[in-house]
């Protein structure tokens, strides 16, 4: 019983130590993840925007999945309206 309490305390202390260690890096990690997501979205939708994409055959099946995030992406990239002529999301 006492051993379980000590283990629980160490688990809790370890959790708080990890949180304190990772806290300063969270924004940098989130920014890097967002940049990778933006690049991936550009790769997936590049063929629709007129940029040749050698992997278009493989990224074509991902377009329906990523369409729900497309509006947020094009606004984050600084485009007020959808850059796609045949797809209006705004």
N, C-alpha and C positions, 0 to 999 in steps of 0.2 A: 504494500500500500504506500509506504513512504518512498520506495524506489520509483513507483509510478508518478508520484507527485514531483519528484526531482527531475525525472525525464520530461514531464510536461513543462516544468519551469524552464529547462534548458531548450526545449523546442520553441517556447515562446520567446526566450531571450535571443535565440538564433534568428528567429523571424524578424524581430525588431532591429537586430544588428544588420541584417541584410537590407532591410528597408532604409535604414539610416545610411548605409553605404551606397545604395543605388539611387537615392533621392537626387543628388546633384546631376546625375547623368540622364534622368528620365526625359527631359526636354530634348537633349541631343539625340537620344535614341528614337524618340517619337519623330523628330525632324528627319532623321535618316530614313526611317520607315516610310514616311510620307513621300520623300523624294524617290524612293524605290518604287512605291505604288504609282506615282505620277509617271515615271519612266515606263513602267509596265503598261499603264493605260495608253500611253502614246504608242507603244509597240503594238498593242492589240487593235487600236483604232486608226493606225497610220494609213493603212490601205484605203480606208473610207475618206481620209483627208487628202489623198493624192500623193502620199509619200510611198515609194516602193518598199514593200516589206517582203523579204525572202521567206519569212516564216508565216505568211498569211494563211496558208492552208491549216496550220496548227493552231493559230490564234482565232480563226473564224468561229470555232465552237465556243470560245470564251466570251464572245461579244454579248450574247443574250444574258449571261450571268452578270457582266459588268455594266450593263446599260442602266441599272438602277443607281449606280454610283457616278455615271457619266456627267450629270448636271453639276454635282459638287466639284468634279475634277475640272471641267472646262471653266468654271468660275474661278477656281483657285489658280488656274493658269493665266488668268487675266482676260479671258474671252467673255464678253457680256452675253452673247448669244451662242447657240450651238454652232460650231464650225462646219457641221455637216449639212449639206443642202437638203437632203431628203429626210432628215431627222430633226424635228423641232421639239425641244424639251422646255423651252422658256416661253 
